[in-house]
Amino acid sequence: MTVRRFTAIDEVAAAMRGARALFEGSLEGSPDWLRAEEGRVSPSHHYLLAGDPGPARTAAALAACYPLPHTARHRAYASWEVLLGTPTETLARQLTAGPAREAALRRLAALRARLPVAATDTLAVVTPGSVRSGVLTGSADDADGTLHELVAGVEALAAECGAPVVEFCHVRAETADEPLHRVLRERGYAAVTTGADAVLDVTWPDVDAYFASFPGHRRRRLRKERERFLATAPEVRVQGPEGLTADLVALQLARYRAYGHDADARAVRDRFARAAQIPGLKVLRADRDGRPLGFIAFYEDRARRRITTRLGAFTREAGAYFNVAYYELVAHAARLGGMRIHYGDSTYAAKTGRGCELVRLTTYLRSADPALHRTLHDAVRLRTDLEEDEMCAAEGRTTRQGPQRRPQPQPQLQPQPKPQPRTRTRQGSGIQEGPEPAGTDRRRPEVVLFDAAGTLFSMHPSLPELIARRAANAGTPCSIEAVEQAVDTVGSTLGWPDDQPTHAERLQAWTEFTTLILKQAGVADGSAVLATPIARSVARAVVEPANYRLFLDVPAVLDRLAAAGIPVGIVSNFDDLLFEIHHHTGLHRWFRVVVTSYRTGISKPDPRIFHRALRTMGADPSRTCYVGDSVYSDMGGARAAGLQGILIDRAGAHAGYPGSRISTLRQLPGFLGLDSAGG
C-alpha cells in the first residue's frame, strides 16, 4: 500500500485504476464538487490517494487536504475556530442567563487563554461546502489498514506544511464512516461534536399529507404558516443555475453575516459561481412584486434519491423561510416520487419541528505536541456539551438521556418473599433464582461489567414511537398503545431479530420484524404491500447509530469509577451495531472491553459469555459486579457466572425483585462503597 499526493482532482483518476469508483458514493465526493471548491478555502490543496502500487494500481482511499494557517481568511475549518471561535461562543451566549451560561463563558475564556490562535495552524481534511467527510473509501479488503496508511500520510503532510494540528471534519454517525471513526480513535484523535445534518425522508404524496403526519396542534400551526405565505400570492419557481441571479447576492450576504461569517459580496458571487459549476443545481425561489422573498439552492440527485441543500437566504416576510426551505421543497420532493432531503447543520429547532432527524457530525483533532494535544482534548468537551444540549433541546429532550430503547421481552423470575442464600445450581440454562452466590463480596469490586441497551443507552425515539410515527407519515395512523402491544406480542412469541453479520442483513432482519409488528397492529389492514415500505423506513432508523443516546446518569458514574481505578467492561446480546453505537454515544472513552453475543456465539444468560469478559480482564468473578436491566438474561446470567448482579430498574417495574436493585446509576457508587471515606 502506498500513499501518493496530487495537487488537482483531475490528476487523481488518471493515476490509479479504480480511482473513479471512489467518487461514486455521493455527489459531494465527486470530482465536479471537489474541482469547484479548489482555491476557495485555501490557496493550496492536496489529494492523498492510498492504493496498490503493483500492476493492478487499484485505489482504495482518498483524502482531500487543505492547509489553513491561523492567518487564513477562510476560518470555518480552522481548528481554533472549530473549538473556541464564533460557533462555540454563540452557543454559550444562547444559554438561558444564569449559572450555566456564566460557567460556559468562563470555560471558554480559560480555554482561549490556554490555546492562542497562533499555535493552531491546521491541515484540515474536509469536503468543503458540505457536511460530508473529506475521506472517500472504496472496497479494500483491509479497510482499517488502508485508512491507517492514509491518515499517516495526512499526518506526514501536516508536518511538512508546518501545521501542528491535523483535523478530520464532518465524520458522520453512519455505518459508512465507522471505519474512519475507529481508526482516528485508535490513533488518539480527540473528538468534538460540531453539529448535525438534518435529514427529512419525504415519503408523502404531497405537502398536505406531510402536514397530516403531525399531531393536531402542530399540524394547525404549520398549515397557518402555509396559508399566510400563500395569501401574499408569491411567484414560486424551480429553475436551474440561472436562478442564482444578482438580486440574491445581498440576501445571501445578510444571512452569512447574521450567522457571524466574515463575508462580502465578492465572496457570495464566488460561492454562486462555484455552485453553478456542479451538475444538478436547482434553485427554488419565491418572488413578489419583482423582488425575492427567499430562495434555496440544492442538488437534485435522482439516482440516489437525494436532495442536498447548498445555499439559501430569506426575508422575514410572510414566513418565507419555512415555506421556501421546507414546504415548497417538500412539495417538490413529493412530485419527484419521494426524496431524502439533507438540510445540513444549524437551526435545529426549526428543522426537527418540521420532521427532520439529526445525524451527528464529529470532527477529530490531533497534535504531535503532547501539551497542545492535551489542550485540544480539553477544548473539545465544551463545544460538544453545548452542541449536544442544543440538539437535544431541538429533539424535544431537556437532557441527553432520550427515550428508552424498548428491551427485548424476557421471562421474569418469580421473586421470593424471604430469599435465603442458596448454592448455585446448573439447571437448564444454569440460572438460579434468589440472591448472589455465597462468598460474593458485595462491596468494593475489582471490576464492574455492564449491559448495554436499556442500561447505558436507549433508542430515540423508542421502537413503538418510531413505528407509530412512520405509519402516520405514510397515511396509515395507529395508536401507540396498539403498536406497543404488537411489539410485545411479536417479540415474545416469534423472537426478536437475531444478530446479523452485515449492515444489509441487519436491515433486512429488522424490516421483516417490523413488518410482522405492523400486521399484528393492523396497520394498512395487514397488507405487506403497504406495510413493507414503512417497515424499511423503521429498520433504517433502528440500525442507525445516531438514533441512540446515553442515559443522563451514565457519564458521571463512569467517570467516578475511572477515578476510583475500577476497570469497566460491557457484556451484551448485540451484533456489531453495538460498536457503532459505542462510538457515537462516546462510550469508547470508558470501555476498552466489549463482549457481544455475535462475536462470541454465546448469548446471555449463558454464563460462558460473562466468563469470556472475566478472562479478558483478568477478573475474579467473586469481586466483579454486573449491572443490567433484565432480571432473566442479566441477573440470572450474572448469578450463574458467579458475579454479583445489580438490577437497574429505571421504571420501577421490579419493585419485588429479591436481589440488589437500584433505580438510577447515580446510586451505584454509593452501593459499591465509593462514596465512603477513602473511596
C-alpha positions as CSV (number, residue, x, y, z in Angstrom):
1,M,0.0,0.0,0.0
2,T,1.4,3.4,-1.0
3,V,0.1,6.9,-0.5
4,R,0.5,9.3,-3.4
5,R,0.0,13.1,-3.5
6,F,-1.7,15.2,-6.1
7,T,-2.5,18.9,-6.3
8,A,-5.5,18.7,-8.7
9,I,-8.5,16.3,-8.5
10,D,-8.3,15.7,-12.3
11,E,-4.9,14.1,-11.8
12,V,-6.3,11.5,-9.4
13,A,-8.5,9.5,-11.7
14,A,-5.7,9.0,-14.2
15,A,-3.2,7.9,-11.5
16,M,-4.7,4.5,-10.5
17,R,-7.3,2.2,-11.8
18,G,-10.4,2.2,-9.7
19,A,-10.0,5.8,-8.5
20,R,-13.2,6.7,-10.2
21,A,-15.1,4.2,-8.0
22,L,-14.1,6.3,-5.0
23,F,-16.2,9.2,-6.4
24,E,-19.5,7.2,-6.8
25,G,-20.7,7.2,-3.2
26,S,-22.0,10.8,-3.1
27,L,-22.3,13.9,-5.2
28,E,-20.2,15.8,-2.5
29,G,-17.3,13.4,-3.1
30,S,-17.4,13.7,-6.9
31,P,-14.6,15.4,-8.9
32,D,-17.1,18.0,-10.0
33,W,-17.7,19.1,-6.4
34,L,-14.0,19.0,-5.3
35,R,-12.9,20.8,-8.5
36,A,-15.4,23.6,-7.9
37,E,-14.1,24.0,-4.4
38,E,-10.4,24.2,-5.3
39,G,-8.9,27.5,-4.2
40,R,-11.8,28.7,-2.1
41,V,-11.0,27.6,1.5
42,S,-7.2,27.6,0.9
43,P,-4.8,28.8,-1.8
44,S,-3.3,25.3,-1.9
45,H,-4.8,21.9,-1.6
46,H,-3.6,18.3,-1.7
47,Y,-5.3,15.0,-2.5
48,L,-3.7,11.9,-0.9
49,L,-4.5,8.6,-2.7
50,A,-3.9,5.3,-1.0
51,G,-3.7,2.3,-3.2
52,D,-1.9,-0.8,-4.5
53,P,1.4,0.1,-6.2
54,G,1.5,-3.2,-8.1
55,P,0.4,-3.9,-11.7
56,A,-3.3,-3.5,-10.7
57,R,-2.7,0.0,-9.4
58,T,-6.1,0.0,-7.6
59,A,-7.2,2.9,-5.5
60,A,-8.6,2.3,-2.0
61,A,-9.0,5.7,-0.2
62,L,-8.7,9.4,-0.9
63,A,-8.2,12.4,1.5
64,A,-8.9,16.0,0.4
65,C,-6.5,18.2,2.5
66,Y,-6.4,22.0,2.9
67,P,-3.6,23.8,4.8
68,L,-5.2,26.5,7.0
69,P,-2.7,28.8,8.7
70,H,-4.0,30.8,11.6
71,T,-3.9,33.9,9.4
72,A,-6.2,32.3,6.8
73,R,-9.2,34.4,5.6
74,H,-11.5,31.4,5.5
75,R,-11.8,30.3,9.1
76,A,-14.8,27.8,9.1
77,Y,-12.5,24.7,9.2
78,A,-9.6,26.2,11.2
79,S,-9.2,24.2,14.4
80,W,-9.2,27.2,16.8
81,E,-12.5,28.5,15.2
82,V,-14.0,25.0,15.4
83,L,-13.2,24.6,19.1
84,L,-13.2,28.1,20.6
85,G,-14.5,30.5,17.9
86,T,-17.8,32.1,17.0
87,P,-19.9,28.9,16.9
88,T,-18.9,27.9,20.5
89,E,-19.3,31.5,21.8
90,T,-22.7,31.8,20.1
91,L,-23.9,28.5,21.7
92,A,-22.7,29.6,25.1
93,R,-24.4,33.0,24.9
94,Q,-27.7,31.4,23.7
95,L,-28.0,29.6,27.1
96,T,-30.5,31.0,29.5
97,A,-29.0,33.7,31.6
98,G,-27.8,32.1,34.9
99,P,-25.0,30.0,36.4
100,A,-24.8,27.6,33.4
101,R,-24.3,30.4,30.9
102,E,-21.7,32.1,33.1
103,A,-19.9,28.8,33.7
104,A,-19.7,28.1,29.9
105,L,-18.4,31.6,29.2
106,R,-15.8,31.2,31.9
107,R,-14.7,27.8,30.5
108,L,-14.4,29.4,27.0
109,A,-12.3,32.3,28.3
110,A,-10.0,30.0,30.2
111,L,-9.5,27.7,27.2
112,R,-8.8,30.7,24.9
113,A,-6.1,31.8,27.3
114,R,-4.5,28.3,27.1
115,L,-4.8,28.0,23.4
116,P,-3.6,31.0,21.4
117,V,-4.7,31.3,17.8
118,A,-1.1,31.4,16.6
119,A,-0.5,27.9,17.9
120,T,-3.2,26.3,15.8
121,D,-2.1,26.2,12.2
122,T,-4.2,23.3,10.8
123,L,-4.2,20.8,8.0
124,A,-7.9,20.1,7.5
125,V,-9.3,17.0,5.8
126,V,-12.8,18.1,4.6
127,T,-15.2,18.2,1.7
128,P,-15.7,22.0,1.6
129,G,-19.3,23.3,1.4
130,S,-20.8,20.1,2.7
131,V,-21.5,18.0,5.8
132,R,-19.5,15.0,4.5
133,S,-16.1,13.7,5.5
134,G,-13.1,14.6,3.4
135,V,-12.2,10.9,3.2
136,L,-13.5,8.7,0.4
137,T,-13.1,5.0,0.6
138,G,-13.5,2.1,-1.8
139,S,-13.9,-1.6,-1.1
140,A,-10.5,-2.5,0.2
141,D,-10.1,-5.9,1.9
142,D,-8.4,-4.3,4.8
143,A,-10.3,-1.0,5.2
144,D,-8.8,-0.2,8.6
145,G,-5.2,-0.9,7.4
146,T,-5.8,1.3,4.3
147,L,-7.2,4.1,6.5
148,H,-4.2,3.9,8.9
149,E,-1.9,4.3,5.9
150,L,-3.9,7.2,4.6
151,V,-4.1,9.0,7.9
152,A,-0.4,8.5,8.5
153,G,0.2,10.2,5.1
154,V,-2.0,13.1,6.1
155,E,0.0,13.5,9.4
156,A,3.3,13.5,7.4
157,L,1.9,16.1,5.0
158,A,0.9,18.3,8.0
159,A,4.4,18.1,9.4
160,E,5.8,19.2,6.1
161,C,3.4,22.1,5.9
162,G,4.3,23.1,9.5
163,A,0.8,22.6,10.7
164,P,0.8,21.4,14.3
165,V,-2.9,20.4,14.2
166,V,-4.4,17.7,12.0
167,E,-8.2,17.8,11.6
168,F,-10.7,15.4,10.1
169,C,-14.0,17.2,9.7
170,H,-17.6,16.0,9.5
171,V,-17.2,12.3,10.1
172,R,-20.9,11.2,10.1
173,A,-22.6,9.0,12.6
174,E,-23.4,6.5,9.9
175,T,-22.2,3.0,9.1
176,A,-20.2,4.0,6.1
177,D,-18.0,6.3,8.3
178,E,-17.5,3.8,11.1
179,P,-14.1,2.6,9.9
180,L,-12.8,6.1,9.8
181,H,-14.2,6.8,13.3
182,R,-12.4,3.7,14.6
183,V,-9.1,4.4,13.0
184,L,-9.0,8.0,14.2
185,R,-9.9,6.9,17.8
186,E,-7.1,4.3,17.7
187,R,-4.6,6.9,16.6
188,G,-5.5,9.1,19.6
189,Y,-7.5,11.9,18.0
190,A,-9.8,14.0,20.2
191,A,-13.4,14.0,19.1
192,V,-15.7,17.1,19.1
193,T,-19.4,17.1,18.1
194,T,-19.7,20.1,15.7
195,G,-23.3,19.7,14.7
196,A,-25.6,17.5,12.7
197,D,-27.0,17.0,9.3
198,A,-30.8,17.5,9.5
199,V,-32.4,14.9,7.2
200,L,-36.0,14.6,6.1
201,D,-37.3,11.4,4.4
202,V,-40.1,12.7,2.1
203,T,-42.4,9.7,1.7
204,W,-45.7,11.6,1.4
205,P,-47.5,12.1,-1.9
206,D,-48.0,15.8,-1.4
207,V,-47.5,18.6,1.1
208,D,-51.0,18.1,2.6
209,A,-50.1,14.5,3.5
210,Y,-46.9,15.8,5.0
211,F,-48.9,18.2,7.2
212,A,-51.3,15.4,8.2
213,S,-48.4,13.4,9.6
214,F,-48.0,15.9,12.5
215,P,-50.1,16.0,15.8
216,G,-53.2,18.2,15.7
217,H,-51.8,21.3,17.3
218,R,-48.6,21.2,15.3
219,R,-50.5,20.4,12.1
220,R,-52.6,23.5,12.6
221,R,-49.6,25.8,13.2
222,L,-47.8,24.5,10.1
223,R,-50.9,25.0,7.9
224,K,-51.3,28.5,9.2
225,E,-47.7,29.3,8.2
226,R,-48.5,27.9,4.7
227,E,-51.8,29.8,4.4
228,R,-50.2,33.1,5.5
229,F,-47.5,32.7,2.8
230,L,-49.8,31.7,0.0
231,A,-52.1,34.7,0.8
232,T,-49.3,37.0,-0.3
233,A,-49.6,35.5,-3.8
234,P,-45.9,34.7,-4.3
235,E,-44.4,33.5,-7.6
236,V,-42.7,30.2,-6.8
237,R,-40.4,28.7,-9.4
238,V,-37.8,25.9,-9.6
239,Q,-35.0,26.9,-12.0
240,G,-31.5,25.7,-12.9
241,P,-28.3,27.6,-12.2
242,E,-29.7,30.7,-14.0
243,G,-32.0,31.1,-10.9
244,L,-28.9,32.4,-8.9
245,T,-29.5,36.0,-10.0
246,A,-27.7,39.1,-8.9
247,D,-30.6,40.2,-6.7
248,L,-30.0,37.2,-4.4
249,V,-26.4,38.2,-3.5
250,A,-27.5,40.8,-0.9
251,L,-30.0,38.4,0.6
252,Q,-27.3,35.6,1.0
253,L,-24.8,38.1,2.3
254,A,-27.2,39.3,5.0
255,R,-27.7,35.7,6.1
256,Y,-24.0,34.9,6.3
257,R,-23.4,38.0,8.5
258,A,-26.3,37.1,10.7
259,Y,-24.6,33.8,11.5
260,G,-21.3,35.5,12.3
261,H,-19.5,34.7,9.0
262,D,-16.9,37.1,7.6
263,A,-18.1,37.6,4.0
264,D,-18.6,40.3,1.4
265,A,-20.5,40.5,-1.9
266,R,-17.5,39.3,-3.9
267,A,-17.3,36.1,-1.8
268,V,-21.0,35.5,-2.3
269,R,-20.8,35.8,-6.0
270,D,-17.8,33.4,-6.0
271,R,-19.9,30.9,-4.0
272,F,-22.7,31.2,-6.5
273,A,-20.4,30.7,-9.5
274,R,-18.8,27.7,-7.9
275,A,-22.1,26.1,-7.0
276,A,-23.2,26.5,-10.6
277,Q,-20.2,24.5,-11.9
278,I,-21.5,21.3,-10.2
279,P,-24.1,19.4,-12.2
280,G,-27.7,19.1,-10.9
281,L,-28.0,22.5,-9.3
282,K,-31.6,23.7,-8.9
283,V,-32.9,27.0,-7.4
284,L,-36.3,27.1,-5.8
285,R,-37.2,30.8,-5.3
286,A,-40.2,32.8,-4.3
287,D,-40.7,36.4,-5.6
288,R,-43.3,39.0,-5.1
289,D,-43.7,42.3,-6.9
290,G,-40.4,41.7,-8.7
291,R,-38.2,41.2,-5.6
292,P,-37.1,37.9,-3.9
293,L,-38.8,36.7,-0.7
294,G,-36.3,33.8,-0.4
295,F,-34.5,31.0,-2.2
296,I,-32.9,27.7,-1.6
297,A,-30.3,26.2,-4.0
298,F,-29.9,22.5,-3.9
299,Y,-28.6,19.5,-5.9
300,E,-31.1,17.0,-7.2
301,D,-29.6,13.6,-7.3
302,R,-32.4,11.3,-8.6
303,A,-30.1,8.3,-8.9
304,R,-29.5,8.2,-5.2
305,R,-33.0,9.8,-4.3
306,R,-31.2,12.6,-2.5
307,I,-31.6,16.4,-2.4
308,T,-28.6,18.2,-0.9
309,T,-29.1,21.9,0.0
310,R,-26.2,24.2,-0.7
311,L,-27.2,27.9,-0.4
312,G,-30.3,29.8,0.8
313,A,-31.5,33.0,2.3
314,F,-34.9,34.5,3.1
315,T,-36.6,37.7,4.1
316,R,-38.7,37.9,7.3
317,E,-41.9,38.4,5.3
318,A,-44.8,36.1,5.5
319,G,-42.9,33.0,6.8
320,A,-40.7,32.9,3.7
321,Y,-38.1,30.7,5.4
322,F,-40.5,28.0,6.5
323,N,-42.3,27.9,3.2
324,V,-39.4,28.0,0.8
325,A,-36.9,25.9,2.7
326,Y,-39.5,23.3,3.9
327,Y,-43.0,23.3,2.5
328,E,-42.1,24.1,-1.1
329,L,-39.1,21.9,-1.1
330,V,-41.1,19.0,0.4
331,A,-43.7,19.5,-2.3
332,H,-41.0,19.4,-5.0
333,A,-39.5,16.2,-3.5
334,A,-43.0,14.6,-3.4
335,R,-43.6,15.4,-7.0
336,L,-40.4,13.5,-7.8
337,G,-41.8,10.4,-6.1
338,G,-40.1,10.9,-2.7
339,M,-36.5,12.0,-1.9
340,R,-34.3,12.3,1.1
341,I,-33.6,15.9,1.8
342,H,-30.3,16.8,3.5
343,Y,-30.6,20.3,5.0
344,G,-27.2,20.4,6.7
345,D,-26.4,21.9,10.1
346,S,-27.8,24.8,12.2
347,T,-31.4,25.9,13.1
348,Y,-32.1,22.5,14.6
349,A,-35.3,23.5,16.4
350,A,-36.9,24.7,13.1
351,K,-35.8,21.5,11.3
352,T,-36.8,19.0,13.9
353,G,-40.1,20.8,14.3
354,R,-40.8,20.1,10.7
355,G,-39.9,16.4,10.8
356,C,-36.2,16.2,10.4
357,E,-33.9,13.8,12.2
358,L,-30.4,14.8,13.2
359,V,-27.3,12.8,12.0
360,R,-24.4,13.8,14.3
361,L,-21.2,15.1,12.8
362,T,-17.8,14.6,14.6
363,T,-14.6,16.4,13.9
364,Y,-11.4,14.8,15.1
365,L,-8.2,16.7,16.0
366,R,-4.7,15.7,17.0
367,S,-1.3,17.3,17.6
368,A,2.0,15.6,17.8
369,D,2.9,18.1,20.6
370,P,1.7,16.5,23.8
371,A,0.9,19.8,25.6
372,L,-1.0,21.1,22.6
373,H,-2.9,17.9,22.2
374,R,-3.9,17.9,25.9
375,T,-5.4,21.4,25.4
376,L,-7.2,20.3,22.3
377,H,-8.6,17.4,24.2
378,D,-9.9,19.7,27.0
379,A,-11.4,22.1,24.4
380,V,-13.4,19.5,22.6
381,R,-15.6,18.9,25.6
382,L,-17.0,22.5,25.8
383,R,-18.3,22.6,22.2
384,T,-19.5,19.0,22.4
385,D,-21.5,19.8,25.5
386,L,-23.0,22.9,24.1
387,E,-23.9,21.3,20.7
388,E,-25.5,18.3,22.3
389,D,-27.5,20.5,24.7
390,E,-28.9,22.5,21.7
391,M,-29.6,19.4,19.6
392,C,-31.3,17.5,22.5
393,A,-33.5,20.5,23.2
394,A,-34.4,20.6,19.5
395,E,-35.3,16.9,19.6
396,G,-37.7,17.6,22.4
397,R,-35.5,16.4,25.3
398,T,-34.1,18.5,28.1
399,T,-31.3,16.1,28.7
400,R,-29.1,13.8,26.6
401,Q,-30.9,10.8,28.0
402,G,-33.5,10.2,25.3
403,P,-36.5,7.9,25.4
404,Q,-35.5,4.3,26.3
405,R,-35.0,1.7,23.7
406,R,-37.6,-1.0,24.4
407,P,-35.7,-4.0,25.8
408,Q,-36.4,-7.5,24.5
409,P,-39.2,-9.1,26.5
410,Q,-37.9,-11.8,28.7
411,P,-39.4,-14.3,31.1
412,Q,-39.3,-13.0,34.6
413,L,-38.1,-15.0,37.6
414,Q,-40.6,-15.2,40.4
415,P,-39.4,-13.2,43.5
416,Q,-39.3,-15.0,46.8
417,P,-40.8,-13.2,49.8
418,K,-37.9,-14.1,52.1
419,P,-35.0,-15.1,50.0
420,Q,-32.4,-17.3,51.5
421,P,-28.9,-17.8,50.3
422,R,-28.5,-21.0,48.2
423,T,-25.8,-22.9,46.5
424,R,-25.7,-22.1,42.8
425,T,-27.0,-24.9,40.7
426,R,-27.0,-25.6,36.9
427,Q,-30.5,-26.5,35.9
428,G,-31.4,-25.9,32.3
429,S,-29.6,-22.6,31.4
430,G,-27.8,-22.6,34.7
431,I,-29.9,-19.7,36.1
432,Q,-30.7,-19.6,39.8
433,E,-33.4,-17.6,41.5
434,G,-32.6,-15.7,44.6
435,P,-29.7,-13.6,45.8
436,E,-26.0,-13.6,44.9
437,P,-23.9,-16.7,45.3
438,A,-22.4,-17.2,48.8
439,G,-19.0,-15.7,49.1
440,T,-19.6,-12.8,46.7
441,D,-18.0,-9.6,48.0
442,R,-20.9,-7.2,48.0
443,R,-18.7,-4.0,48.1
444,R,-15.5,-2.6,46.7
445,P,-15.4,-4.6,43.4
446,E,-12.3,-5.0,41.3
447,V,-14.2,-4.8,38.1
448,V,-17.7,-3.6,37.0
449,L,-19.4,-5.0,33.9
450,F,-22.5,-3.5,32.3
451,D,-25.2,-4.5,30.0
452,A,-25.6,-2.0,27.0
453,A,-29.1,-1.2,25.7
454,G,-31.6,-0.2,28.4
455,T,-28.7,0.2,30.9
456,L,-26.2,2.6,29.3
457,F,-28.2,3.9,26.4
458,S,-31.6,3.9,24.7
459,M,-33.1,4.4,21.3
460,H,-34.6,7.7,20.4
461,P,-37.5,7.6,19.7
462,S,-38.4,4.2,21.2
463,L,-39.3,1.4,18.7
464,P,-43.1,1.7,19.3
465,E,-42.9,5.5,19.0
466,L,-40.9,5.2,15.8
467,I,-43.3,2.7,14.2
468,A,-46.4,4.8,15.1
469,R,-44.8,7.9,13.7
470,R,-43.7,6.3,10.4
471,A,-47.1,4.7,9.9
472,A,-48.8,8.1,10.4
473,N,-46.3,9.6,7.9
474,A,-47.5,7.0,5.4
475,G,-51.1,7.9,5.9
476,T,-51.9,4.7,8.0
477,P,-52.0,6.0,11.5
478,C,-52.4,3.7,14.5
479,S,-52.2,4.3,18.3
480,I,-49.0,4.0,20.2
481,E,-50.8,1.5,22.6
482,A,-51.6,-0.8,19.7
483,V,-48.0,-0.7,18.5
484,E,-46.7,-1.4,22.0
485,Q,-48.9,-4.4,22.3
486,A,-47.9,-5.7,18.9
487,V,-44.2,-5.3,19.7
488,D,-44.7,-7.3,22.9
489,T,-46.7,-10.0,21.1
490,V,-44.3,-10.4,18.2
491,G,-41.2,-10.2,20.3
492,S,-42.3,-12.7,22.9
493,T,-43.9,-15.2,20.5
494,L,-41.7,-15.1,17.4
495,G,-38.5,-13.7,18.9
496,W,-36.5,-10.5,18.2
497,P,-34.1,-10.2,15.2
498,D,-31.0,-12.4,15.6
499,D,-27.5,-10.9,15.5
500,Q,-26.5,-10.2,11.9
501,P,-23.0,-10.1,10.3
502,T,-23.6,-7.2,7.9
503,H,-25.5,-3.9,7.7
504,A,-27.6,-5.2,4.8
505,E,-28.6,-8.3,6.7
506,R,-29.3,-6.3,9.9
507,L,-31.5,-4.0,7.8
508,Q,-33.4,-7.0,6.3
509,A,-34.0,-8.7,9.6
510,W,-35.4,-5.5,11.2
511,T,-37.6,-4.9,8.1
512,E,-39.1,-8.4,8.4
513,F,-39.6,-8.0,12.2
514,T,-41.2,-4.6,11.8
515,T,-43.5,-5.9,9.0
516,L,-44.8,-8.5,11.5
517,I,-45.4,-5.8,14.1
518,L,-47.3,-3.7,11.6
519,K,-49.5,-6.6,10.6
520,Q,-50.1,-7.5,14.3
521,A,-51.1,-3.9,14.9
522,G,-53.5,-3.8,12.0
523,V,-51.6,-1.2,10.1
524,A,-52.5,-0.9,6.4
525,D,-55.0,-3.7,7.1
526,G,-52.1,-6.2,7.3
527,S,-51.1,-5.6,3.7
528,A,-47.5,-6.4,3.1
529,V,-47.5,-4.2,0.0
530,L,-48.3,-1.2,2.2
531,A,-46.5,-2.3,5.4
532,T,-43.1,-3.2,3.9
533,P,-42.1,0.4,2.9
534,I,-43.0,1.6,6.4
535,A,-41.0,-1.3,7.8
536,R,-38.0,-0.4,5.7
537,S,-38.1,3.2,7.0
538,V,-38.3,2.0,10.6
539,A,-35.5,-0.5,10.1
540,R,-33.2,2.2,8.6
541,A,-33.7,4.2,11.8
542,V,-33.2,1.2,14.1
543,V,-29.8,0.3,12.6
544,E,-28.6,4.0,12.6
545,P,-26.2,4.7,15.5
546,A,-27.2,8.3,15.6
547,N,-30.6,7.3,17.0
548,Y,-29.2,6.1,20.3
549,R,-28.5,8.2,23.3
550,L,-26.7,7.7,26.6
551,F,-28.8,8.0,29.8
552,L,-28.1,11.2,31.6
553,D,-26.6,9.4,34.6
554,V,-24.0,7.4,32.7
555,P,-21.0,9.8,32.1
556,A,-20.7,11.0,35.7
557,V,-20.8,7.5,37.1
558,L,-18.3,6.1,34.6
559,D,-16.0,9.0,35.4
560,R,-16.4,8.1,39.1
561,L,-15.5,4.5,38.5
562,A,-12.5,5.6,36.4
563,A,-11.3,8.0,39.2
564,A,-11.5,5.1,41.6
565,G,-9.4,2.9,39.4
566,I,-12.1,0.4,38.7
567,P,-12.0,-1.1,35.2
568,V,-15.3,-1.5,33.3
569,G,-16.5,-3.6,30.5
570,I,-19.6,-4.4,28.5
571,V,-21.3,-7.8,28.1
572,S,-24.3,-7.6,25.7
573,N,-26.6,-9.6,23.5
574,F,-25.9,-7.5,20.4
575,D,-24.3,-7.7,16.9
576,D,-21.6,-5.3,15.6
577,L,-24.1,-2.4,15.5
578,L,-23.1,-2.0,19.2
579,F,-19.6,-0.9,18.2
580,E,-21.0,1.8,16.0
581,I,-23.3,3.0,18.9
582,H,-20.3,2.6,21.2
583,H,-18.5,5.3,19.2
584,H,-21.5,7.5,18.5
585,T,-22.5,7.8,22.1
586,G,-18.9,8.3,23.4
587,L,-18.8,5.0,25.4
588,H,-15.4,4.3,23.8
589,R,-13.9,6.8,26.2
590,W,-14.6,4.5,29.1
591,F,-14.9,0.9,27.7
592,R,-12.0,-1.0,26.2
593,V,-13.5,-4.4,26.7
594,V,-16.8,-5.1,24.9
595,V,-18.0,-8.7,24.6
596,T,-21.0,-9.4,22.4
597,S,-23.2,-12.4,21.6
598,Y,-22.5,-12.0,17.9
599,R,-18.7,-12.2,18.2
600,T,-18.6,-15.0,20.8
601,G,-21.6,-17.0,19.6
602,I,-22.9,-17.1,23.1
603,S,-25.9,-15.2,24.4
604,K,-26.9,-14.2,27.9
605,P,-28.0,-15.7,30.3
606,D,-25.4,-18.4,29.4
607,P,-22.6,-17.8,32.0
608,R,-19.9,-18.5,29.4
609,I,-20.3,-15.1,27.8
610,F,-19.6,-13.5,31.2
611,H,-16.5,-15.8,31.7
612,R,-15.1,-14.5,28.4
613,A,-15.2,-11.0,29.7
614,L,-13.7,-12.0,33.0
615,R,-10.8,-13.8,31.3
616,T,-10.1,-10.8,29.1
617,M,-10.0,-8.5,32.1
618,G,-8.2,-10.9,34.4
619,A,-11.0,-10.5,36.9
620,D,-12.2,-12.7,39.8
621,P,-15.9,-13.4,39.5
622,S,-16.4,-13.0,43.2
623,R,-15.0,-9.5,43.1
624,T,-16.9,-8.5,39.9
625,C,-20.3,-6.7,39.7
626,Y,-22.6,-6.8,36.7
627,V,-25.2,-4.1,36.1
628,G,-28.2,-4.8,33.8
629,D,-31.9,-4.1,33.3
630,S,-33.2,-7.6,32.7
631,V,-34.0,-10.0,35.5
632,Y,-33.8,-13.0,33.3
633,S,-30.7,-12.5,31.0
634,D,-28.7,-10.1,33.1
635,M,-29.3,-11.0,36.7
636,G,-29.8,-14.7,36.0
637,G,-26.8,-14.9,33.8
638,A,-24.6,-12.9,36.2
639,R,-25.6,-15.1,39.1
640,A,-24.9,-18.3,37.2
641,A,-21.4,-16.9,36.3
642,G,-20.7,-16.2,40.0
643,L,-20.9,-12.4,39.7
644,Q,-22.8,-10.0,41.9
645,G,-25.8,-8.8,39.9
646,I,-27.2,-5.3,40.3
647,L,-30.5,-4.7,38.6
648,I,-31.1,-1.2,37.3
649,D,-34.8,-0.7,37.4
650,R,-35.3,2.8,35.9
651,A,-39.0,2.4,35.5
652,G,-39.7,0.8,38.9
653,A,-41.1,-2.3,37.2
654,H,-39.4,-4.8,39.5
655,A,-40.0,-3.5,43.0
656,G,-40.4,-7.1,44.3
657,Y,-37.0,-8.2,43.0
658,P,-35.2,-10.0,45.8
659,G,-31.7,-9.2,44.8
660,S,-29.7,-6.0,44.7
661,R,-31.6,-3.2,42.9
662,I,-31.0,0.4,42.0
663,S,-33.3,2.9,40.2
664,T,-30.5,5.1,38.7
665,L,-26.8,4.6,38.1
666,R,-26.2,7.5,40.4
667,Q,-26.8,5.1,43.2
668,L,-24.1,2.7,42.0
669,P,-21.0,4.5,43.6
670,G,-22.6,4.6,47.0
671,F,-23.8,1.0,46.7
672,L,-20.2,0.0,45.9
673,G,-18.8,2.0,48.8
674,L,-17.0,4.5,46.6
675,D,-18.6,7.5,48.3
676,S,-17.4,6.4,51.7
677,A,-14.2,7.6,53.3
678,G,-11.2,6.5,51.3
679,G,-13.4,5.5,48.3
